[in-house]
Amino acid sequence: MNGHRLCPVPRDPAAARVRRLSARAESAGYHLVRQSTPPYNWKLLDASDGEPIFVTATLDAVERWLDS
């Protein structure tokens, strides 16, 4: 061994949450996207035609919508 220790890559809880919600949205027939310009809203789009279904400022609201 060369004496170098591998440091674990820190996990980003926010990125993990986005991946989890994206997977939930996809399994329900939607795509979760974030606007690239202010106010950077989150959008659930219909997977078949790309039409916006739900638009909100927070991931909490996306999660509640998917729970309903």
PyMOL commands that set and color helices and strands:
alter all, ss='L'
color gray80, all
select helices_A, chain A and resi 13-27+59-67
alter helices_A, ss='H'
color red, helices_A
select strands_A, chain A and resi 30-34+42-46+52-56
alter strands_A, ss='S'
color yellow, strands_A
deselect
rebuild
show_as cartoon
